[in-house]
Amino acid sequence: MTALYILDAEEFGPIADVAATGPEVRERRVGHYRELSSDGSISIDRRATGVRHAVWYSAVAAIRDGQVVQYDKDALRVAPR
């Protein structure tokens, strides 16, 4: 299972909220982080989050059992290894 961790802070909330709407994405709180997990890929469209680039590029705290296949001004995609 692939997991993406985002700090549970107000400025990163929209990113985690959009990620949680993905197909088969599960969300739970782990300490001070929001864990978004899936058996498949996790994709987040930056424009859908409404966050500025500085927040966008500082959102990822950690990834478990996956790899970043796209992280640019348009989207973040984490795929299973």
C-alpha positions, 0 to 999 in steps of 0.5 A: 500500500502506497502512503503519502504524508502531509503535515496536518496544518491549515495551509496544507489542508486543501492539498490533503482534501483534494488527495482524499477525493481520489478513487480508493484513497483512504485518509487517517490522522497519524500524529501531526500528519494526514496519511493518504493511502491507496493500493494504486496511485495517488494523484493531486491536481495543483489547480484543484487545491487552490494553493500557491506554488510555495505551499505546493512544493513544501507539502510532502512530508514523507512517502511510504512504499511508493515513488514520486512519478510527477511533481511539477506545477500541474500535479503530484503523482505517487505510484506504488513501487 
